[in-house]
């Protein structure tokens, strides 16, 4: 320490710079792993609302695990082939490079969407906006996985294990049933239900983003994959 007593401020400044550098490095690592998000997604921040025992019980039953294979229903074999091929062609290869992984993901999306009474194209649009198909995405609010489910739902209607929200089927099942719950709560008003899902009820940005994304995932039986615009990879 010199006679002016300036060593302590200098040391403090160095430590602060080191701390900031470490924080930047940690953030960069998380961004590289797809765990933090900038403006590319609008992650969900559902708010906990008191539920009646009947509603809680219905949601708990809806998200309860089952052992059946997620085999979605199609009108014809041709629809199944065309839908899976068309949707697979549009999934971002960066996050879903393996064909079998893409097919498993799509079959689960369609199965869980139908189970909750939702349009699978809506669910795909929501996932694109929420996480851009990143299984381990975590928002600043703490929402997790493909459909950015808030951890409190694991306590409210599940077994309390929020780590399971990174499991593909668990996350899709929670997300689909939560959205169904909000649609019912809003008496079929999808615009307001999407706002609730995002924690921004009444604001237009999020519902509009999901509806635009849904249009990108539109499907017409017999149309070639190239007939519909593909989301960026």
MODELLER restraints for C-alpha pairs under 7 A, 6 or more apart:
rsr = mdl.restraints
at = mdl.atoms
rsr.add(forms.Gaussian(group=physical.xy_distance, feature=features.Distance(at['CA:1:A'], at['CA:7:A']), mean=5.10, stdev=0.5))
rsr.add(forms.Gaussian(group=physical.xy_distance, feature=features.Distance(at['CA:30:A'], at['CA:36:A']), mean=5.79, stdev=0.5))
rsr.add(forms.Gaussian(group=physical.xy_distance, feature=features.Distance(at['CA:31:A'], at['CA:37:A']), mean=6.79, stdev=0.5))
rsr.add(forms.Gaussian(group=physical.xy_distance, feature=features.Distance(at['CA:34:A'], at['CA:134:A']), mean=6.84, stdev=0.5))
rsr.add(forms.Gaussian(group=physical.xy_distance, feature=features.Distance(at['CA:34:A'], at['CA:137:A']), mean=5.74, stdev=0.5))
rsr.add(forms.Gaussian(group=physical.xy_distance, feature=features.Distance(at['CA:35:A'], at['CA:136:A']), mean=6.30, stdev=0.5))
rsr.add(forms.Gaussian(group=physical.xy_distance, feature=features.Distance(at['CA:35:A'], at['CA:137:A']), mean=4.49, stdev=0.5))
rsr.add(forms.Gaussian(group=physical.xy_distance, feature=features.Distance(at['CA:35:A'], at['CA:138:A']), mean=4.97, stdev=0.5))
rsr.add(forms.Gaussian(group=physical.xy_distance, feature=features.Distance(at['CA:36:A'], at['CA:137:A']), mean=6.72, stdev=0.5))
rsr.add(forms.Gaussian(group=physical.xy_distance, feature=features.Distance(at['CA:36:A'], at['CA:138:A']), mean=5.90, stdev=0.5))
rsr.add(forms.Gaussian(group=physical.xy_distance, feature=features.Distance(at['CA:36:A'], at['CA:139:A']), mean=5.88, stdev=0.5))
rsr.add(forms.Gaussian(group=physical.xy_distance, feature=features.Distance(at['CA:36:A'], at['CA:140:A']), mean=6.91, stdev=0.5))
rsr.add(forms.Gaussian(group=physical.xy_distance, feature=features.Distance(at['CA:37:A'], at['CA:139:A']), mean=6.35, stdev=0.5))
rsr.add(forms.Gaussian(group=physical.xy_distance, feature=features.Distance(at['CA:41:A'], at['CA:129:A']), mean=5.22, stdev=0.5))
rsr.add(forms.Gaussian(group=physical.xy_distance, feature=features.Distance(at['CA:41:A'], at['CA:130:A']), mean=5.39, stdev=0.5))
rsr.add(forms.Gaussian(group=physical.xy_distance, feature=features.Distance(at['CA:41:A'], at['CA:131:A']), mean=6.04, stdev=0.5))
rsr.add(forms.Gaussian(group=physical.xy_distance, feature=features.Distance(at['CA:41:A'], at['CA:132:A']), mean=6.91, stdev=0.5))
rsr.add(forms.Gaussian(group=physical.xy_distance, feature=features.Distance(at['CA:42:A'], at['CA:129:A']), mean=6.01, stdev=0.5))
rsr.add(forms.Gaussian(group=physical.xy_distance, feature=features.Distance(at['CA:42:A'], at['CA:130:A']), mean=5.38, stdev=0.5))
rsr.add(forms.Gaussian(group=physical.xy_distance, feature=features.Distance(at['CA:43:A'], at['CA:130:A']), mean=4.64, stdev=0.5))
rsr.add(forms.Gaussian(group=physical.xy_distance, feature=features.Distance(at['CA:43:A'], at['CA:131:A']), mean=6.67, stdev=0.5))
rsr.add(forms.Gaussian(group=physical.xy_distance, feature=features.Distance(at['CA:43:A'], at['CA:139:A']), mean=5.85, stdev=0.5))
rsr.add(forms.Gaussian(group=physical.xy_distance, feature=features.Distance(at['CA:43:A'], at['CA:148:A']), mean=6.12, stdev=0.5))
rsr.add(forms.Gaussian(group=physical.xy_distance, feature=features.Distance(at['CA:43:A'], at['CA:198:A']), mean=6.84, stdev=0.5))
rsr.add(forms.Gaussian(group=physical.xy_distance, feature=features.Distance(at['CA:44:A'], at['CA:130:A']), mean=6.48, stdev=0.5))
rsr.add(forms.Gaussian(group=physical.xy_distance, feature=features.Distance(at['CA:44:A'], at['CA:143:A']), mean=6.22, stdev=0.5))
rsr.add(forms.Gaussian(group=physical.xy_distance, feature=features.Distance(at['CA:44:A'], at['CA:148:A']), mean=5.45, stdev=0.5))
rsr.add(forms.Gaussian(group=physical.xy_distance, feature=features.Distance(at['CA:44:A'], at['CA:149:A']), mean=6.87, stdev=0.5))
rsr.add(forms.Gaussian(group=physical.xy_distance, feature=features.Distance(at['CA:44:A'], at['CA:197:A']), mean=6.22, stdev=0.5))
rsr.add(forms.Gaussian(group=physical.xy_distance, feature=features.Distance(at['CA:44:A'], at['CA:198:A']), mean=4.20, stdev=0.5))
rsr.add(forms.Gaussian(group=physical.xy_distance, feature=features.Distance(at['CA:44:A'], at['CA:199:A']), mean=6.53, stdev=0.5))
rsr.add(forms.Gaussian(group=physical.xy_distance, feature=features.Distance(at['CA:45:A'], at['CA:141:A']), mean=6.13, stdev=0.5))
rsr.add(forms.Gaussian(group=physical.xy_distance, feature=features.Distance(at['CA:45:A'], at['CA:143:A']), mean=6.38, stdev=0.5))
rsr.add(forms.Gaussian(group=physical.xy_distance, feature=features.Distance(at['CA:45:A'], at['CA:150:A']), mean=6.46, stdev=0.5))
rsr.add(forms.Gaussian(group=physical.xy_distance, feature=features.Distance(at['CA:45:A'], at['CA:198:A']), mean=5.28, stdev=0.5))
rsr.add(forms.Gaussian(group=physical.xy_distance, feature=features.Distance(at['CA:45:A'], at['CA:199:A']), mean=5.02, stdev=0.5))
rsr.add(forms.Gaussian(group=physical.xy_distance, feature=features.Distance(at['CA:46:A'], at['CA:150:A']), mean=6.42, stdev=0.5))
rsr.add(forms.Gaussian(group=physical.xy_distance, feature=features.Distance(at['CA:46:A'], at['CA:196:A']), mean=6.43, stdev=0.5))
rsr.add(forms.Gaussian(group=physical.xy_distance, feature=features.Distance(at['CA:46:A'], at['CA:197:A']), mean=5.29, stdev=0.5))
rsr.add(forms.Gaussian(group=physical.xy_distance, feature=features.Distance(at['CA:46:A'], at['CA:198:A']), mean=5.71, stdev=0.5))
rsr.add(forms.Gaussian(group=physical.xy_distance, feature=features.Distance(at['CA:46:A'], at['CA:199:A']), mean=4.85, stdev=0.5))
rsr.add(forms.Gaussian(group=physical.xy_distance, feature=features.Distance(at['CA:47:A'], at['CA:199:A']), mean=6.13, stdev=0.5))
rsr.add(forms.Gaussian(group=physical.xy_distance, feature=features.Distance(at['CA:56:A'], at['CA:157:A']), mean=6.24, stdev=0.5))
rsr.add(forms.Gaussian(group=physical.xy_distance, feature=features.Distance(at['CA:59:A'], at['CA:157:A']), mean=6.13, stdev=0.5))
rsr.add(forms.Gaussian(group=physical.xy_distance, feature=features.Distance(at['CA:60:A'], at['CA:157:A']), mean=4.53, stdev=0.5))
rsr.add(forms.Gaussian(group=physical.xy_distance, feature=features.Distance(at['CA:60:A'], at['CA:158:A']), mean=6.01, stdev=0.5))
rsr.add(forms.Gaussian(group=physical.xy_distance, feature=features.Distance(at['CA:62:A'], at['CA:177:A']), mean=6.93, stdev=0.5))
rsr.add(forms.Gaussian(group=physical.xy_distance, feature=features.Distance(at['CA:63:A'], at['CA:173:A']), mean=6.03, stdev=0.5))
rsr.add(forms.Gaussian(group=physical.xy_distance, feature=features.Distance(at['CA:63:A'], at['CA:174:A']), mean=5.99, stdev=0.5))
rsr.add(forms.Gaussian(group=physical.xy_distance, feature=features.Distance(at['CA:70:A'], at['CA:107:A']), mean=6.58, stdev=0.5))
rsr.add(forms.Gaussian(group=physical.xy_distance, feature=features.Distance(at['CA:70:A'], at['CA:108:A']), mean=5.53, stdev=0.5))
rsr.add(forms.Gaussian(group=physical.xy_distance, feature=features.Distance(at['CA:70:A'], at['CA:111:A']), mean=5.79, stdev=0.5))
rsr.add(forms.Gaussian(group=physical.xy_distance, feature=features.Distance(at['CA:71:A'], at['CA:107:A']), mean=6.47, stdev=0.5))
rsr.add(forms.Gaussian(group=physical.xy_distance, feature=features.Distance(at['CA:71:A'], at['CA:111:A']), mean=6.32, stdev=0.5))
rsr.add(forms.Gaussian(group=physical.xy_distance, feature=features.Distance(at['CA:72:A'], at['CA:107:A']), mean=6.05, stdev=0.5))
rsr.add(forms.Gaussian(group=physical.xy_distance, feature=features.Distance(at['CA:72:A'], at['CA:110:A']), mean=5.89, stdev=0.5))
rsr.add(forms.Gaussian(group=physical.xy_distance, feature=features.Distance(at['CA:72:A'], at['CA:111:A']), mean=4.44, stdev=0.5))
rsr.add(forms.Gaussian(group=physical.xy_distance, feature=features.Distance(at['CA:74:A'], at['CA:80:A']), mean=5.70, stdev=0.5))
rsr.add(forms.Gaussian(group=physical.xy_distance, feature=features.Distance(at['CA:79:A'], at['CA:221:A']), mean=6.23, stdev=0.5))
rsr.add(forms.Gaussian(group=physical.xy_distance, feature=features.Distance(at['CA:82:A'], at['CA:221:A']), mean=6.85, stdev=0.5))
rsr.add(forms.Gaussian(group=physical.xy_distance, feature=features.Distance(at['CA:82:A'], at['CA:222:A']), mean=6.93, stdev=0.5))
rsr.add(forms.Gaussian(group=physical.xy_distance, feature=features.Distance(at['CA:84:A'], at['CA:103:A']), mean=6.70, stdev=0.5))
rsr.add(forms.Gaussian(group=physical.xy_distance, feature=features.Distance(at['CA:84:A'], at['CA:106:A']), mean=6.94, stdev=0.5))
rsr.add(forms.Gaussian(group=physical.xy_distance, feature=features.Distance(at['CA:86:A'], at['CA:225:A']), mean=4.84, stdev=0.5))
rsr.add(forms.Gaussian(group=physical.xy_distance, feature=features.Distance(at['CA:88:A'], at['CA:102:A']), mean=6.00, stdev=0.5))
rsr.add(forms.Gaussian(group=physical.xy_distance, feature=features.Distance(at['CA:88:A'], at['CA:103:A']), mean=6.71, stdev=0.5))
rsr.add(forms.Gaussian(group=physical.xy_distance, feature=features.Distance(at['CA:89:A'], at['CA:225:A']), mean=6.97, stdev=0.5))
rsr.add(forms.Gaussian(group=physical.xy_distance, feature=features.Distance(at['CA:90:A'], at['CA:230:A']), mean=5.08, stdev=0.5))
rsr.add(forms.Gaussian(group=physical.xy_distance, feature=features.Distance(at['CA:90:A'], at['CA:231:A']), mean=6.06, stdev=0.5))
rsr.add(forms.Gaussian(group=physical.xy_distance, feature=features.Distance(at['CA:92:A'], at['CA:232:A']), mean=6.76, stdev=0.5))
rsr.add(forms.Gaussian(group=physical.xy_distance, feature=features.Distance(at['CA:92:A'], at['CA:233:A']), mean=4.23, stdev=0.5))
rsr.add(forms.Gaussian(group=physical.xy_distance, feature=features.Distance(at['CA:93:A'], at['CA:233:A']), mean=5.99, stdev=0.5))
rsr.add(forms.Gaussian(group=physical.xy_distance, feature=features.Distance(at['CA:94:A'], at['CA:233:A']), mean=6.55, stdev=0.5))
rsr.add(forms.Gaussian(group=physical.xy_distance, feature=features.Distance(at['CA:95:A'], at['CA:133:A']), mean=6.73, stdev=0.5))
rsr.add(forms.Gaussian(group=physical.xy_distance, feature=features.Distance(at['CA:95:A'], at['CA:134:A']), mean=6.36, stdev=0.5))
rsr.add(forms.Gaussian(group=physical.xy_distance, feature=features.Distance(at['CA:96:A'], at['CA:102:A']), mean=5.85, stdev=0.5))
rsr.add(forms.Gaussian(group=physical.xy_distance, feature=features.Distance(at['CA:108:A'], at['CA:169:A']), mean=6.57, stdev=0.5))
rsr.add(forms.Gaussian(group=physical.xy_distance, feature=features.Distance(at['CA:109:A'], at['CA:120:A']), mean=6.54, stdev=0.5))
rsr.add(forms.Gaussian(group=physical.xy_distance, feature=features.Distance(at['CA:109:A'], at['CA:172:A']), mean=6.64, stdev=0.5))
rsr.add(forms.Gaussian(group=physical.xy_distance, feature=features.Distance(at['CA:110:A'], at['CA:120:A']), mean=5.23, stdev=0.5))
rsr.add(forms.Gaussian(group=physical.xy_distance, feature=features.Distance(at['CA:112:A'], at['CA:172:A']), mean=6.60, stdev=0.5))
rsr.add(forms.Gaussian(group=physical.xy_distance, feature=features.Distance(at['CA:112:A'], at['CA:173:A']), mean=5.68, stdev=0.5))
rsr.add(forms.Gaussian(group=physical.xy_distance, feature=features.Distance(at['CA:112:A'], at['CA:176:A']), mean=6.62, stdev=0.5))
rsr.add(forms.Gaussian(group=physical.xy_distance, feature=features.Distance(at['CA:113:A'], at['CA:119:A']), mean=6.23, stdev=0.5))
rsr.add(forms.Gaussian(group=physical.xy_distance, feature=features.Distance(at['CA:113:A'], at['CA:120:A']), mean=5.35, stdev=0.5))
rsr.add(forms.Gaussian(group=physical.xy_distance, feature=features.Distance(at['CA:113:A'], at['CA:123:A']), mean=6.82, stdev=0.5))
rsr.add(forms.Gaussian(group=physical.xy_distance, feature=features.Distance(at['CA:113:A'], at['CA:176:A']), mean=5.98, stdev=0.5))
rsr.add(forms.Gaussian(group=physical.xy_distance, feature=features.Distance(at['CA:116:A'], at['CA:176:A']), mean=6.04, stdev=0.5))
rsr.add(forms.Gaussian(group=physical.xy_distance, feature=features.Distance(at['CA:116:A'], at['CA:177:A']), mean=5.65, stdev=0.5))
rsr.add(forms.Gaussian(group=physical.xy_distance, feature=features.Distance(at['CA:116:A'], at['CA:180:A']), mean=6.21, stdev=0.5))
rsr.add(forms.Gaussian(group=physical.xy_distance, feature=features.Distance(at['CA:121:A'], at['CA:214:A']), mean=5.66, stdev=0.5))
rsr.add(forms.Gaussian(group=physical.xy_distance, feature=features.Distance(at['CA:121:A'], at['CA:217:A']), mean=5.65, stdev=0.5))
rsr.add(forms.Gaussian(group=physical.xy_distance, feature=features.Distance(at['CA:121:A'], at['CA:218:A']), mean=6.30, stdev=0.5))
rsr.add(forms.Gaussian(group=physical.xy_distance, feature=features.Distance(at['CA:122:A'], at['CA:214:A']), mean=5.18, stdev=0.5))
rsr.add(forms.Gaussian(group=physical.xy_distance, feature=features.Distance(at['CA:124:A'], at['CA:214:A']), mean=6.81, stdev=0.5))
rsr.add(forms.Gaussian(group=physical.xy_distance, feature=features.Distance(at['CA:124:A'], at['CA:217:A']), mean=6.99, stdev=0.5))
rsr.add(forms.Gaussian(group=physical.xy_distance, feature=features.Distance(at['CA:125:A'], at['CA:210:A']), mean=5.47, stdev=0.5))
rsr.add(forms.Gaussian(group=physical.xy_distance, feature=features.Distance(at['CA:125:A'], at['CA:213:A']), mean=4.53, stdev=0.5))
rsr.add(forms.Gaussian(group=physical.xy_distance, feature=features.Distance(at['CA:125:A'], at['CA:214:A']), mean=4.23, stdev=0.5))
rsr.add(forms.Gaussian(group=physical.xy_distance, feature=features.Distance(at['CA:125:A'], at['CA:217:A']), mean=6.70, stdev=0.5))
rsr.add(forms.Gaussian(group=physical.xy_distance, feature=features.Distance(at['CA:126:A'], at['CA:210:A']), mean=5.29, stdev=0.5))
rsr.add(forms.Gaussian(group=physical.xy_distance, feature=features.Distance(at['CA:127:A'], at['CA:133:A']), mean=6.11, stdev=0.5))
rsr.add(forms.Gaussian(group=physical.xy_distance, feature=features.Distance(at['CA:127:A'], at['CA:146:A']), mean=5.82, stdev=0.5))
rsr.add(forms.Gaussian(group=physical.xy_distance, feature=features.Distance(at['CA:127:A'], at['CA:147:A']), mean=5.37, stdev=0.5))
rsr.add(forms.Gaussian(group=physical.xy_distance, feature=features.Distance(at['CA:128:A'], at['CA:213:A']), mean=6.98, stdev=0.5))
rsr.add(forms.Gaussian(group=physical.xy_distance, feature=features.Distance(at['CA:129:A'], at['CA:209:A']), mean=6.93, stdev=0.5))
rsr.add(forms.Gaussian(group=physical.xy_distance, feature=features.Distance(at['CA:129:A'], at['CA:210:A']), mean=6.21, stdev=0.5))
rsr.add(forms.Gaussian(group=physical.xy_distance, feature=features.Distance(at['CA:130:A'], at['CA:147:A']), mean=6.02, stdev=0.5))
rsr.add(forms.Gaussian(group=physical.xy_distance, feature=features.Distance(at['CA:130:A'], at['CA:148:A']), mean=6.19, stdev=0.5))
rsr.add(forms.Gaussian(group=physical.xy_distance, feature=features.Distance(at['CA:131:A'], at['CA:137:A']), mean=6.12, stdev=0.5))
rsr.add(forms.Gaussian(group=physical.xy_distance, feature=features.Distance(at['CA:131:A'], at['CA:146:A']), mean=5.44, stdev=0.5))
rsr.add(forms.Gaussian(group=physical.xy_distance, feature=features.Distance(at['CA:131:A'], at['CA:147:A']), mean=6.66, stdev=0.5))
rsr.add(forms.Gaussian(group=physical.xy_distance, feature=features.Distance(at['CA:131:A'], at['CA:148:A']), mean=6.77, stdev=0.5))
rsr.add(forms.Gaussian(group=physical.xy_distance, feature=features.Distance(at['CA:133:A'], at['CA:146:A']), mean=5.68, stdev=0.5))
rsr.add(forms.Gaussian(group=physical.xy_distance, feature=features.Distance(at['CA:134:A'], at['CA:145:A']), mean=6.79, stdev=0.5))
rsr.add(forms.Gaussian(group=physical.xy_distance, feature=features.Distance(at['CA:134:A'], at['CA:146:A']), mean=5.81, stdev=0.5))
rsr.add(forms.Gaussian(group=physical.xy_distance, feature=features.Distance(at['CA:135:A'], at['CA:145:A']), mean=4.86, stdev=0.5))
rsr.add(forms.Gaussian(group=physical.xy_distance, feature=features.Distance(at['CA:135:A'], at['CA:146:A']), mean=5.09, stdev=0.5))
rsr.add(forms.Gaussian(group=physical.xy_distance, feature=features.Distance(at['CA:135:A'], at['CA:166:A']), mean=6.36, stdev=0.5))
rsr.add(forms.Gaussian(group=physical.xy_distance, feature=features.Distance(at['CA:135:A'], at['CA:168:A']), mean=6.95, stdev=0.5))
rsr.add(forms.Gaussian(group=physical.xy_distance, feature=features.Distance(at['CA:136:A'], at['CA:144:A']), mean=6.85, stdev=0.5))
rsr.add(forms.Gaussian(group=physical.xy_distance, feature=features.Distance(at['CA:136:A'], at['CA:145:A']), mean=5.05, stdev=0.5))
rsr.add(forms.Gaussian(group=physical.xy_distance, feature=features.Distance(at['CA:136:A'], at['CA:166:A']), mean=6.00, stdev=0.5))
rsr.add(forms.Gaussian(group=physical.xy_distance, feature=features.Distance(at['CA:137:A'], at['CA:144:A']), mean=5.83, stdev=0.5))
rsr.add(forms.Gaussian(group=physical.xy_distance, feature=features.Distance(at['CA:137:A'], at['CA:145:A']), mean=5.06, stdev=0.5))
rsr.add(forms.Gaussian(group=physical.xy_distance, feature=features.Distance(at['CA:137:A'], at['CA:146:A']), mean=6.91, stdev=0.5))
rsr.add(forms.Gaussian(group=physical.xy_distance, feature=features.Distance(at['CA:138:A'], at['CA:144:A']), mean=4.74, stdev=0.5))
rsr.add(forms.Gaussian(group=physical.xy_distance, feature=features.Distance(at['CA:138:A'], at['CA:145:A']), mean=6.53, stdev=0.5))
rsr.add(forms.Gaussian(group=physical.xy_distance, feature=features.Distance(at['CA:142:A'], at['CA:150:A']), mean=6.35, stdev=0.5))
rsr.add(forms.Gaussian(group=physical.xy_distance, feature=features.Distance(at['CA:143:A'], at['CA:149:A']), mean=4.94, stdev=0.5))
rsr.add(forms.Gaussian(group=physical.xy_distance, feature=features.Distance(at['CA:143:A'], at['CA:150:A']), mean=4.26, stdev=0.5))
rsr.add(forms.Gaussian(group=physical.xy_distance, feature=features.Distance(at['CA:143:A'], at['CA:151:A']), mean=6.60, stdev=0.5))
rsr.add(forms.Gaussian(group=physical.xy_distance, feature=features.Distance(at['CA:144:A'], at['CA:150:A']), mean=6.27, stdev=0.5))
rsr.add(forms.Gaussian(group=physical.xy_distance, feature=features.Distance(at['CA:144:A'], at['CA:165:A']), mean=6.32, stdev=0.5))
rsr.add(forms.Gaussian(group=physical.xy_distance, feature=features.Distance(at['CA:144:A'], at['CA:166:A']), mean=6.66, stdev=0.5))
rsr.add(forms.Gaussian(group=physical.xy_distance, feature=features.Distance(at['CA:145:A'], at['CA:165:A']), mean=6.27, stdev=0.5))
rsr.add(forms.Gaussian(group=physical.xy_distance, feature=features.Distance(at['CA:145:A'], at['CA:166:A']), mean=5.19, stdev=0.5))
rsr.add(forms.Gaussian(group=physical.xy_distance, feature=features.Distance(at['CA:145:A'], at['CA:171:A']), mean=6.37, stdev=0.5))
rsr.add(forms.Gaussian(group=physical.xy_distance, feature=features.Distance(at['CA:146:A'], at['CA:171:A']), mean=6.66, stdev=0.5))
rsr.add(forms.Gaussian(group=physical.xy_distance, feature=features.Distance(at['CA:147:A'], at['CA:171:A']), mean=6.54, stdev=0.5))
rsr.add(forms.Gaussian(group=physical.xy_distance, feature=features.Distance(at['CA:147:A'], at['CA:172:A']), mean=6.46, stdev=0.5))
rsr.add(forms.Gaussian(group=physical.xy_distance, feature=features.Distance(at['CA:147:A'], at['CA:175:A']), mean=5.47, stdev=0.5))
rsr.add(forms.Gaussian(group=physical.xy_distance, feature=features.Distance(at['CA:149:A'], at['CA:175:A']), mean=6.16, stdev=0.5))
rsr.add(forms.Gaussian(group=physical.xy_distance, feature=features.Distance(at['CA:151:A'], at['CA:162:A']), mean=5.31, stdev=0.5))
rsr.add(forms.Gaussian(group=physical.xy_distance, feature=features.Distance(at['CA:154:A'], at['CA:160:A']), mean=4.59, stdev=0.5))
rsr.add(forms.Gaussian(group=physical.xy_distance, feature=features.Distance(at['CA:154:A'], at['CA:161:A']), mean=5.96, stdev=0.5))
rsr.add(forms.Gaussian(group=physical.xy_distance, feature=features.Distance(at['CA:154:A'], at['CA:162:A']), mean=5.38, stdev=0.5))
rsr.add(forms.Gaussian(group=physical.xy_distance, feature=features.Distance(at['CA:164:A'], at['CA:170:A']), mean=6.57, stdev=0.5))
rsr.add(forms.Gaussian(group=physical.xy_distance, feature=features.Distance(at['CA:165:A'], at['CA:171:A']), mean=4.82, stdev=0.5))
rsr.add(forms.Gaussian(group=physical.xy_distance, feature=features.Distance(at['CA:179:A'], at['CA:193:A']), mean=6.97, stdev=0.5))
rsr.add(forms.Gaussian(group=physical.xy_distance, feature=features.Distance(at['CA:179:A'], at['CA:197:A']), mean=6.41, stdev=0.5))
rsr.add(forms.Gaussian(group=physical.xy_distance, feature=features.Distance(at['CA:182:A'], at['CA:193:A']), mean=4.94, stdev=0.5))
rsr.add(forms.Gaussian(group=physical.xy_distance, feature=features.Distance(at['CA:182:A'], at['CA:196:A']), mean=6.69, stdev=0.5))
rsr.add(forms.Gaussian(group=physical.xy_distance, feature=features.Distance(at['CA:183:A'], at['CA:189:A']), mean=6.19, stdev=0.5))
rsr.add(forms.Gaussian(group=physical.xy_distance, feature=features.Distance(at['CA:183:A'], at['CA:190:A']), mean=5.96, stdev=0.5))
rsr.add(forms.Gaussian(group=physical.xy_distance, feature=features.Distance(at['CA:183:A'], at['CA:193:A']), mean=4.93, stdev=0.5))
rsr.add(forms.Gaussian(group=physical.xy_distance, feature=features.Distance(at['CA:186:A'], at['CA:192:A']), mean=6.52, stdev=0.5))
rsr.add(forms.Gaussian(group=physical.xy_distance, feature=features.Distance(at['CA:186:A'], at['CA:193:A']), mean=5.96, stdev=0.5))
rsr.add(forms.Gaussian(group=physical.xy_distance, feature=features.Distance(at['CA:191:A'], at['CA:207:A']), mean=5.65, stdev=0.5))
rsr.add(forms.Gaussian(group=physical.xy_distance, feature=features.Distance(at['CA:192:A'], at['CA:201:A']), mean=5.76, stdev=0.5))
rsr.add(forms.Gaussian(group=physical.xy_distance, feature=features.Distance(at['CA:192:A'], at['CA:202:A']), mean=6.24, stdev=0.5))
rsr.add(forms.Gaussian(group=physical.xy_distance, feature=features.Distance(at['CA:194:A'], at['CA:207:A']), mean=5.51, stdev=0.5))
rsr.add(forms.Gaussian(group=physical.xy_distance, feature=features.Distance(at['CA:195:A'], at['CA:201:A']), mean=3.84, stdev=0.5))
rsr.add(forms.Gaussian(group=physical.xy_distance, feature=features.Distance(at['CA:195:A'], at['CA:202:A']), mean=6.26, stdev=0.5))
rsr.add(forms.Gaussian(group=physical.xy_distance, feature=features.Distance(at['CA:195:A'], at['CA:203:A']), mean=6.80, stdev=0.5))
rsr.add(forms.Gaussian(group=physical.xy_distance, feature=features.Distance(at['CA:195:A'], at['CA:206:A']), mean=6.55, stdev=0.5))
rsr.add(forms.Gaussian(group=physical.xy_distance, feature=features.Distance(at['CA:195:A'], at['CA:207:A']), mean=6.14, stdev=0.5))
rsr.add(forms.Gaussian(group=physical.xy_distance, feature=features.Distance(at['CA:216:A'], at['CA:228:A']), mean=6.98, stdev=0.5))
rsr.add(forms.Gaussian(group=physical.xy_distance, feature=features.Distance(at['CA:216:A'], at['CA:229:A']), mean=6.04, stdev=0.5))
rsr.add(forms.Gaussian(group=physical.xy_distance, feature=features.Distance(at['CA:216:A'], at['CA:230:A']), mean=6.82, stdev=0.5))
rsr.add(forms.Gaussian(group=physical.xy_distance, feature=features.Distance(at['CA:216:A'], at['CA:231:A']), mean=6.91, stdev=0.5))
